[in-house]
Amino acid sequence: MSKQGVFKLCLVSAILGALVGFAADLFIRATQFGAHVIWSVWLGGGNAPWAVIAVSVVGGLLMGLCLKYFGSNDDGIGFEAVMVAVKHDGELGLKQIKRVVLNAYAGLITGASIGPESPLITIAGFMGDSLARLLKTNRQQLMAFITIALGGGMGVLVDSPVAGPILFAEQPPTADKSQNTLLVFTSMIAAAIGYAIYAALGAPLLAGHPLVPPYAHLHGIDLLYGLIIGLAGTLFGLAFRWLILYVRSFGRRFAARPVARGLTVGLIIGVCAAISPLVRFDGSAQLSDLVAHATQYSVVALVGLALLRLISTSVALGGGYQGGNIFPSIFMSGALGLAVHALIPFIPAPVGMVAFMASVMYVFNPLPLFVMFLFTEISSFSLIPVMAMSLVGGYLLNVWRSRT
């Protein structure tokens, strides 16, 4: 690309970043407003089981209607499915907005255990697609615009402008090295500006939610804890992924009856949510609450919460919701890490939590640098070696599995 072309692409990246920042803020606030109207205004903040189940069933009904009229992305889980769809379609247009954003919105406001990453990434990519078409670019430039916008969306998703560039540096979007370098730097521009606008508007996604207790001093034995817990976390992540795919495979038997399928999914989610309010929504605020009151929960209760959310999220994502798995995974992993600390008190809670989080996430996103960066953002810098050892444990387990 010429020098002039590079400077133009940098300018376009800045515009894309601004669009992504505004759109992400609008979507998050729209989901929060919808949830507030349903759960606080209409239900008065009540937790009556019948009301919780009824709201979840309505969400399932809306999801089923989305499946009937817009279809679904079944190749991949979470935002991985969006990336696969982009590669398959060569675009990210209104079809994906209807298929992912409307579907996920129905779940997010009715308390389904899904994350907002898929709709956020879809909205970001749509901004890139729309701007490219407005400027009448060629196909290669259109895909570059989408890639840059996706990088900006990742920055907003995890409250950091570095996430997208790290993702693209670790998983190059093209086979051209110089093109990849350009996309990394332009995605930095989009992510930085998008995040700056998003933060200036209040950054409502993770703001005010401490997810992992602070941990100032690392001890050598913590590395061994991380390695062992990483093995357990990998096994849990594999079970989680298998359950999602199993539910999805089972649901295909009822592909001709998407509304009935949605109602059934909503009913199961509602029952899980009625058992415990900590199983509702994406899990970030719920994990913050769990950490604040961890001493009030027994080992059995903590493991039970993780398994209950495991069922709810697997049914939601496998049954048709087009949301993400990252945030629910963080809750499950955090609960299991707290359970390890409650069972074996000499293992610090932050160590158990991040070791579980990193190893579970690696099952879905086998990008170790990106995973470590993601959880450094919500924990402590001193815990990076623990995450690294947990990922080593997961990697070695995968090596052993591949040779047996």
Summary of the structure (lengths in Angstrom):
residues: 404
radius of gyration: 20.6
end to end distance: 47.4
largest distance: 63.1
contacts: 1583
relative contact order: 0.14
helix: 77%
strand: 0%
